[in-house]
Amino acid sequence: MTILPDPPPPLRLISLEDYEPFAGAEAVDRLLQKAARLFDLHVVHVSSTYYGGGVAELLSALTLLMNSAGIRTGWRVIQGRPDFFSITKKMHNALQGGSINLTDLKLAIYEEVAFENAARLHFDHDVVIVHDPQPLPLIRHFRKKVPWIWRCHVDLSAPHPELWSYLSQFIERYDAVVLSLPEYAQRLNTPQRFIMPGINPFSTANKELPDREIDERLDRYDIPRDLPLVVQVSRFDKWKDPRGVIEAFRLARREVDCTLVLVGNVAIDDPEGVEVFESLRNCAEERIRIVSVQDSALVNALQRRAAVVLQKSVREGFGLTVTEAMWKGTPVIGGNAGGIRHQIRDGENGFLVDSVEQAAARIVQVIKDDRLREELGRRARQTVRERFLLTHLMEQWLDLIGGFEARFPLASRPAD
Ligand code: UDP
């Protein structure tokens, strides 16, 4: 007799109903009703990379959840040459408060690539949502008949004035601008809304992992498991302050024995990543592991096994890595910046720090105190459950899109 292997489980998308244990039946029902009002609507997101960074992570989850709720949601990625992404990364830095030399040549390349992408993108959607500065000028090349929304994810607490004024000519063509936090609001004629990101608890990066799988994943990358792990997961980007993390770890190690793991990926739209990674390599030693890889299961394993997760950013639009670690009940020490401040309440569900010395002191405190770790972690998970699951932001998007009904005849129709 031949024994046939079990058939693979049927493929299905995560649905709103799957969120019920976390979000509650009432919230799920409300969302289902709001989604039903927009049933069959055709929405498209446009961004600059399918992987690497929070925007890609967010869109992977949000677009699927929207589809499972009956809203036909697509996702297009623009193409760009290395010089284009080098310019847009400079813009990203300047929007976060850095300097930029806005030459005619740079602006010409930026606008030309947007124009070329516009030629390839054919939209017949009811709503167009454009993410971040890279595809921002696309709007100039379309006869706008439906709502266009610009979603900017960067930390806009102090954008470079000249750059902002240049970009405003594109931004003000949009029907709404969505920023992560109210303090990022700008002087604009376009209405501004504030929607914080959230996480998908079912993704490879966030789902429950048995200890055995965590061990296997750490072993695969030769990450020692004998001492408490201090972890930072981030794109290799100066705003994430990887050097500050290493300095804080070295100070902390004078008082507690531990291992530091810095894991990061390099997104296609972030050409500075390789440079930052290379500049850190000579800091690597037996107890300082620096790993450049895109492996969501490793991210999950590290965030779960860490005694403490750091996100020592000096600028941070929101900081999904903070949310992810908090969801896993791991204490987080975060830089007192941008979206991290909205997630961590200092001393209650994590710690906020303003310097290397403060970070070092908190690492020591958290590693030495099991009860503190447990308490911070418990409250951290609760915070995410209450405020930062994908369902929270999906509801705000449904409200925003539904709100256009009066001005644009959205092709919505009630579900049968
Ligand atoms: N991430 C990852 N691998 C890495 C580094 C980051 O998968 O090596 C993911 C991380 O888990 C998170 C996202 O990339 O989901 C980073 O989002 P965040 O908002 O923290 O920062 P951003 O990169 O958007 O500035």
Residues whose N, C-alpha, C, O or C-beta is under 5 A from the ligand:
A	BS01	UDP	G52 G53 G54 V55 E57 V233 S234 R235 V263 G264 N265 V293 S296 V299 F318 G319 L320 T321
